Amino acid sequence: MYWERRFPRLLSINQLQQLMKNGCPLVGVSDITCDIGGSIEFVNKSTSIERPFFRYDASTHSYHDDMEGDGVVCLAVDILPTEFSKEASQHFGDMLSKFVASLASAKRLVELPSYLRIACIAHAGRLTSLYEYIPRMRKTLVDLAPIRANPLPHKNYSSLVSLSGHLFDKFLINEALDIIETSGGSFRLVRCDVGQSIDDMSYSELEIGADDTATLDKIIDSLTSLANAHDGDHYAREETELSLKIGKVNECGTGNSMDKGGPKVLILGAGRVCRPAAEFLASYPNIYSNGANDNNTDQLHVIVASLYQKDSDETVDGIKNATATQLDVTDTGSLSDLVSQVEVVISLLPTSFHAVIARVCIELKKHLVTASYVDESMSKLGQAAEGAGVTILCEMGLDPGIDHMVSMKMIDEAHARKGKIKAFTSFCGGLPSPAAANNPLAYKFSWNPAGALRAGSNPAVYKFLGQVVHVDGNKLYNSAKRLRLPELPAFALEHLPNRNSLIYGDLYGISKEASTVYRATLRYEGFSDIMATLSKTGFFYAANHPLLQEINHPTYMGFLDELLNVNDISTTTTNVNAEVSGGHDDELVSRLLILGHCKDKETAVKTVKTIKFLGLHEETQIPKDCSSAFDVICQRMEQRMAYHDDEQDMVLLHHELEVEYSDGRPTEKHQATLLEFGKVENGRSNTAMALTVGIPAAIGALLLLQNKVQRKGVIRPLEPEIYIPALEILESSGIKLTERVET
C-alpha cells in the first residue's frame, strides 16, 4: 500500500523479529509497491517474473533464494502490473492487430490513415510535430505528478495565464507556446490537468515572463486572439475549444513571499479557527515527497486573507511559510487574482460568502473547502463544479465534519460485519471545561451569543423507536434530557434535539434500517431550565421594545421590573428594587413563580442567580444601541459570560450505534467519544472549538492537494477516501477518539 517515510513502517525488521519469537504464523508478504527499504523494511531488492520470491530469515538477518528453511517468503516484483491475464492480452491483441498492417507498411506519416497519423507521437526517432509541445513543457517541470516547477527564467514581469479547452486533442497548446516563445517570452508550467476522453476539457496554468510590459502585453493580446478564434458559438451550440483567464501582472524580484515555489493554500478569514488551520498546513513537511527534499520545493505555503490587514497579520504571526494579505471577497476581481495563485482555497468566512467564493473557484478550477453546512446556494453549484473537475468539500469541521466522518466509519464497519443499524444517536457540544463552568448557566461564549440564543428557538424532528417526534421551537428547552458519560463522571450533562435528525438517516444510508435516528446538542445539566425561564420572561424577544425607543433608556433594573410586572395578577408584590437592594431574592423568585415562568422553586432560584450574575438587576443605564430585550441579554451575556485568559473551553462529541445481527450474534452497542480541551502553546491559546474546526478543514485541503479525493462537485466527508485518511491525520495531530463496544 501507499507509504511515505514520514509515517511509521508497516512492518519493520525489529517488529518481524519479535513476531517470529512469539510464534507468529506469518508465511509470506507480497509487496506490490516494492519500496526498497520502505514500508516493509526487510525488502532489500526487487524480484523478477521468472524468480519472483526470496526468503528472509529475521533471526539471522539473512536472505536466501530457496524456499526451504526458516523465515518469511517475500514477493517483490516491481513490474507485476504488466502481468495481464490471458483473456485481457488476447482481447488487446485482437484489437491492435487491425492497425498493425498500416503501421508496418507505412514509410512516411502521410501514408497513414488520419486517425493513426494524429495518434502517432514519434516517428523515425523524433517526436512528430503535433507532439513537440511535450519536451517544451517538460523543460519547465521536475515531475508532472506531483507537479514541482522549476523557477521561471529571470524576467522582469510575469503573469499567470489559465488555458482550458481542447488543448491537446486539438493541439492548441502548440499554438499557445509558439506565441510565447516567438514573442521573446518564457513560460513555466504551473499546473496541467489533461482530459481523459475526447469529450473532456484539459486545463493548464502557465506563468508567462517577459523583459518588459510591452512584450508581456503583446503575448497576452496574441493569446486572447487565439482564444477568441476558437471560442464556441453559444447560439449555434458549438463547443468552446479554448478559453483564457489572465491573472494580474507582477513585477518580478520584489521578494513577495507569495511567489515562492511549492503548493499554496489560501485561507479566507482571520478568526480564531484560522490560526490552527494555518499552523497545521504551514508545518506539514513536503506534502508530495517520499523523502527529504533539500530545496523545499514541496513545502506548502499558506496565504491568509482578511478584510483587515491587521487581522491577517495577527493570524500568521510567528508561522513560517505563511503570508498575510488584505482582501475584500466582495471584490470579485481581487478575489480571482488571489485564488488564481493557489491550488486550494479554505473559506472560514460566514456561510453567506461561500457561494461567491465557490463560483470563482469553479471558474479558475480550484478546489474549495468549507466547514459550513451545504445550503441551497452551494448545492446548486454541484453540477458546475463537477463539470469543471472541481471538488468543493463542505462540512469539514467539527459539527458538521468530524461527526460525519466518525458516523460513517462506524456505520460502514458495522455493515462490513453484516450488521444492521438499529439505533443511531449523536451528541455534540462546545462547552466550558469543568473548571471554567463557573457561572449559573455553566456556559460561556467566545463569540457573539446571538446565534446560539436564536438556535434555542429552532424546531426539531427526530425518529425514536420507529416514531417521528416533532418538537416546537418554543418548547425546545423543555425537551432536554439528562446524559451521563464516563469521560465526565462528576458532571451531569443534558441534551437537546438538534434541528432535523431525519436527513442524517438519508445522508448516512440508514433511514430504512434504523428505528432511532437522533442528533443532539450538549449542555451542562440545568442550562435548559434556566434558558426556558428567561425565554418566558421576554428577554429573547427580538422586536423593538417601547422602553428602549425612548431617548433616555431605562436602567437594567427598571427594564427587569417592566418584564416581570405582575400588576395584572391578584397578588400583592413589592418593587423589585427594594428586594434586591436589600440583598433578598425571594421577591424575584416569587414573581417568576406567580407569572408561571418556572415549573418549580429550584429553577426560579437558579434563574434569579443568573439574572444577578448577568447584572440584569443593576441600576445602570442600558446602552443606546440596545433596541430590544434580545439585544439587552445578548449584550450582557457577551460581557459577563466570556472566557478569561486562563480558562479553557471543551469540545465533546459522542456517538452511539446499536448494531444487531441476523445470524444470532448478540446486539452490540458501539460508542465513540472525542473529548478535546483548549490548549496554550508558546504563549498562545487555541480553543478546542478552533482546533476541531480549523484542523479538519486544513486536512481537507491537504487531501485535495495530494489528489486523494477523486469525487468532484459539492460533497461532504462521507466517503472512505476522505474519512479514513482524515481521521488518521487528525489522530496523529493529537485529536483522538476513544472507542468501545458493549454487548
C-alpha positions, 0 to 999 in steps of 0.5 A: 500500500501507499507509504511515505517515510514520514509515517511509521513502517508497516512492518519493520525488521525489529517488529518481524523479529519479535513476531517470529519469537512469539510464534507468529504464523506469518508465511509470506508478504507480497509487496506490490509497491516494492519500496526498497527499504520502505514500508516493509523494511526487510525488502532489500531488492526487487524480484523478477517474473521468472524468480519472483520470491526470496526468503528472509530469515529475521533471526539471522538477518539473512536472505536466501533464494530457496524456499526451504528453511526458516523465515518469511517468503517475500514477493517483490516484483516491481513490474507485476502490473504488466502481468495481464491475464490471458483473456485481457492480452488476447482481447488487446491483441485482437484489437491492435492487430487491425492497425498493425498492417498500416503501421508496418507498411507505412514509410512516411506519416502521410501514408497513414490513415488520419486517425493513426497519423494524429495518434502517432507521437514519434516517428523515425526517432523524433517526436512528430510535430503535433507532439513537440509541445511535450519536451517544451513543457517538460523543460519547465517541470521536475515531475508532472505528478506531483507537479514541482516547477522549476523557477521561471527564467529571470524576467522582469514581469510575469503573469499567470495565464489559465488555458482550458479547452481542447488543448491537446486533442486539438493541439492548441497548446502548440499554438499557445507556446509558439506565441510565447516563445516567438514573442521573446517570452518564457513560460513555466508550467504551473499546473496541467490537468489533461482530459481523459476522453475526447469529450473532456476539457484539459486545463493548464496554468502557465506563468508567462515572463517577459523583459518588459510590459510591452512584450508581456502585453503583446503575448497576452493580446496574441493569446486572447486572439487565439482564444477568441478564434476558437471560442464556441458559438453559444447560439449555434451550440458549438463547443468552446475549444479554448478559453483564457483567464489572465491573472494580474501582472507582477513585477518580478524580484520584489521578494513577495513571499507569495511567489515562492515555489511549492503548493499554496493554500489560501485561507479566507478569514482571520478568526480564531479557527484560522490560526490552527488551520494555518499552523497545521498546513504551514508545518506539514513537511513536503506534502508530495515527497517520499523523502527529504527534499533539500530545496523545499520545493514541496513545502506548502505555503499558506496565504491568509486573507482578511478584510483587515490587514491587521487581522491577517497579520495577527493570524500568521504571526510567528508561522513560517511559510505563511503570508498575510494579505488584505482582501475584500471577497466582495471584490470579485476581481481581487478575489480571482487574482488571489485564488488564481495563485493557489491550488486550494482555497479554505473559506472560514468566512460566514456561510453567506460568502461561500457561494461567491467564493465557490463560483470563482473557484469553479471558474479558475478550477480550484478546489474549495473547502468549507466547514459550513453546512451545504445550503441551497446556494452551494448545492446548486453549484454541484453540477458546475463544479463537477463539470469543471473537475472541481471538488468543493468539500463542505462540512469539514469541521467539527459539527458538521465534519468530524461527526460525519466522518466518525458516523460513517466509519462506524456505520460502514464497519458495522455493515462490513460485519453484516450488521444492521443499524438499529439505533443511531444517536449523536451528541455534540457540544462546545462547552466550558471545561469543568473548571471554567463552568463557573457561572449559573448557566455553566456556559460561556461564549467566545463569540457573539451569543446571538446565534446560539440564543436564536438556535434555542428557538429552532424546531426539531424532528427526530425518529425514536423507536420507529416514531417521528417526534416533532418538537416546537421551537418554543418548547425546545428547552423543555425537551432536554434530557439528562446524559451521563458519560464516563469521560465526565463522571462528576458532571451531569450533562443534558441534551437537546434535539438538534434541528432535523435528525431525519436527513442524517438517516438519508445522508448516512444510508440508514433511514430504512434500517434504523428505528432511532435516528437522533442528533443532539446538542450538549449542555451542562445539566440545568442550562435548559431550565434556566434558558426556558425561564428567561425565554418566558420572561421576554428577554429573547424577544427580538422586536423593538421594545417601547422602553428602549425607543425612548431617548433616555433608556431605562436602567437594567433594573427598571427594564427587569421590573417592566418584564416581570410586572405582575400588576395584572395578577391578584397578588400583592408584590413589592418593587423589585428594587427594594428586594434586591437592594436589600440583598433578598431574592425571594421577591424575584423568585416569587414573581417568576413563580406567580407569572408561571415562568418556572415549573418549580422553586429550584429553577426560579432560584437558579434563574434569579442567580443568573439574572444577578450574575448577568447584572440584569438587576443593576441600576445602570443605564442600558446602552443606546444601541440596545433596541430590544430585550434580545439585544439587552441579554445578548449584550450582557451575556457577551460581557459577563459570560466570556472566557478569561485568559486562563480558562479553557473551553471543551469540545465533546462529541459522542456517538452511539450505534446499536448494531444487531445481527441476523445470524444470532450474534448478540446486539452490540452497542458501539460508542465513540467519544472525542473529548478535546480541551483548549490548549496554550502553546508558546504563549498562545491559546487555541480553543478546542472549538478552533482546533476541531474546526480549523484542523479538519478543514486544513486536512481537507485541503491537504487531501485535495492537494495530494489528489486523494479525493477523486469525487468532484462537485459539492460533497461532504466527508462521507466517503472512505477516501476522505474519512479514513485518511482524515481521521488518521491525520487528525489522530496523529495531530493529537485529536483522538477518539476513544472507542468501545463496544458493549454487548 
